[in-house]
């Protein structure tokens, strides 16, 4: 792979030191992120939809 196509400056002129700095930052960020995301602990929602609940709730219920 040619180094000419690795990074491209869209506007302005970047010095070789600036390109080296941004390359180092991008490589460090890529190495820091895990390849596999962490597994989710809950597969269902923690809330309920009102249209799926029963129609009656006791008058002393805290859910009302």
JORA-V281580 format. One record per residue. N is the residue number from 1. RES is the residue in one small letter. PSI is psi as a letter, one per 20 degrees, with the letter a starting at -180 (none if undefined). BURIAL is b if it has 24 or more other C-alpha atoms within 12 Angstrom, else e. Layout:
n = (N,N)
res = (RES,RES)
psi = (PSI,PSI)
burial = (BURIAL,BURIAL)
This chain:
n = (1,2,3,4,5,6,7,8,9,10,11,12,13,14,15,16,17,18,19,20,21,22,23,24,25,26,27,28,29,30,31,32,33,34,35,36,37,38,39,40,41,42,43,44,45,46,47,48,49,50,51,52,53,54,55,56,57,58,59,60,61,62,63,64)
res = (x,x,x,x,x,x,x,x,x,x,x,x,x,x,x,x,x,x,x,x,x,x,x,x,x,x,x,x,x,x,x,x,x,x,x,x,x,x,x,x,x,x,x,x,x,x,x,x,x,x,x,x,x,x,x,x,x,x,x,x,x,x,x,x)
psi = (p,q,i,h,j,g,q,p,o,h,p,a,o,p,q,h,h,g,h,h,g,h,g,g,g,g,h,g,h,h,h,h,p,q,h,p,q,q,q,q,h,p,i,r,q,j,r,q,p,h,i,i,r,q,h,p,p,q,h,j,q,i,i,none)
burial = (e,e,e,e,e,e,e,e,e,e,e,e,e,e,e,e,e,e,e,e,e,e,e,e,e,e,e,e,e,e,e,e,e,e,e,e,e,e,e,e,e,e,e,e,e,e,e,e,e,e,e,e,e,e,e,e,e,e,e,e,e,e,e,e)
